[in-house]
Amino acid sequence: MVQFTSEARAPTRAVKLIILDRDGVINHDSDLFIKTPDEWRAVPGSLEAIARLSHAGYRVVVATNQSGIGRGLFDMGMLNSIHEKMHRALAHAGGRIDAVFYCPHTAEAKCDCRKPKPGMLVEIGRRFNTELTGVPCIGDSLRDLQAADAIGAQPMLVLTGKGEKTLRDGNFPKNTVIFPDLAFAVSALLVGE
């Protein structure tokens, strides 16, 4: 007999989860923001890397700051269109993203969801009912690494996007693992299983 209660379940690690930043990791970044689907271009090898994760049983989640919304550069409809293009491109490559979490706020809003604060990652753990300690979090900027470190996840830096600058600037969490790009990071993760 199965008994159900209304109590919240304790987080588990039954889910193989990986958290990716979007701009600079999956797609090329721009100092002028990615404002339209036409501006969204995948980093070479990133879609295939996500497909490998999907086939290996990972739940792939994107956590991305999208302050262009708060700045009035694009609206929710346009963000959805950009993400539709990303999902279609991934499906064509044989992969999928299970969820996209985003912060639409500018830094001035001082919200809890904008990286480097960990609010968005905490919400991912809650929604997937999983403990985030040691979960790979791949990003190209210091704020991605700081958010991961704040919740005990494994910060991973890729040198695409702003990654080279982040590496030069230093001051990232000392347990950060560094890879040339997402494809290399995924290869290392899958070999380690």
ChimeraX attribute file (.defattr): number of C-alpha atoms within 10 A of each C-alpha:
attribute: neighborCount
match mode: 1-to-1
recipient: residues
	/A:1	3
	/A:2	3
	/A:3	4
	/A:4	6
	/A:5	6
	/A:6	5
	/A:7	6
	/A:8	7
	/A:9	9
	/A:10	9
	/A:11	14
	/A:12	12
	/A:13	15
	/A:14	9
	/A:15	13
	/A:16	14
	/A:17	23
	/A:18	21
	/A:19	27
	/A:20	23
	/A:21	22
	/A:22	24
	/A:23	25
	/A:24	22
	/A:25	26
	/A:26	28
	/A:27	21
	/A:28	18
	/A:29	21
	/A:30	14
	/A:31	6
	/A:32	8
	/A:33	15
	/A:34	21
	/A:35	19
	/A:36	16
	/A:37	16
	/A:38	10
	/A:39	14
	/A:40	20
	/A:41	16
	/A:42	19
	/A:43	19
	/A:44	14
	/A:45	14
	/A:46	20
	/A:47	25
	/A:48	19
	/A:49	23
	/A:50	26
	/A:51	21
	/A:52	20
	/A:53	23
	/A:54	17
	/A:55	13
	/A:56	12
	/A:57	11
	/A:58	18
	/A:59	19
	/A:60	20
	/A:61	22
	/A:62	20
	/A:63	24
	/A:64	22
	/A:65	23
	/A:66	22
	/A:67	18
	/A:68	19
	/A:69	18
	/A:70	16
	/A:71	12
	/A:72	8
	/A:73	14
	/A:74	17
	/A:75	14
	/A:76	10
	/A:77	9
	/A:78	15
	/A:79	20
	/A:80	13
	/A:81	15
	/A:82	18
	/A:83	16
	/A:84	13
	/A:85	17
	/A:86	22
	/A:87	17
	/A:88	13
	/A:89	17
	/A:90	20
	/A:91	14
	/A:92	13
	/A:93	16
	/A:94	16
	/A:95	21
	/A:96	24
	/A:97	20
	/A:98	13
	/A:99	15
	/A:100	16
	/A:101	18
	/A:102	19
	/A:103	20
	/A:104	21
	/A:105	19
	/A:106	16
	/A:107	12
	/A:108	7
	/A:109	10
	/A:110	10
	/A:111	14
	/A:112	14
	/A:113	22
	/A:114	26
	/A:115	24
	/A:116	19
	/A:117	19
	/A:118	20
	/A:119	18
	/A:120	21
	/A:121	25
	/A:122	19
	/A:123	13
	/A:124	22
	/A:125	20
	/A:126	14
	/A:127	11
	/A:128	17
	/A:129	17
	/A:130	20
	/A:131	21
	/A:132	25
	/A:133	15
	/A:134	16
	/A:135	20
	/A:136	22
	/A:137	26
	/A:138	31
	/A:139	33
	/A:140	29
	/A:141	27
	/A:142	22
	/A:143	18
	/A:144	26
	/A:145	26
	/A:146	22
	/A:147	23
	/A:148	30
	/A:149	23
	/A:150	18
	/A:151	19
	/A:152	15
	/A:153	22
	/A:154	23
	/A:155	27
	/A:156	24
	/A:157	29
	/A:158	25
	/A:159	20
	/A:160	23
	/A:161	22
	/A:162	21
	/A:163	22
	/A:164	15
	/A:165	14
	/A:166	19
	/A:167	17
	/A:168	8
	/A:169	10
	/A:170	10
	/A:171	10
	/A:172	18
	/A:173	16
	/A:174	9
	/A:175	12
	/A:176	17
	/A:177	15
	/A:178	18
	/A:179	18
	/A:180	13
	/A:181	25
	/A:182	29
	/A:183	22
	/A:184	15
	/A:185	19
	/A:186	21
	/A:187	13
	/A:188	12
	/A:189	12
	/A:190	11
	/A:191	7
	/A:192	7
	/A:193	6
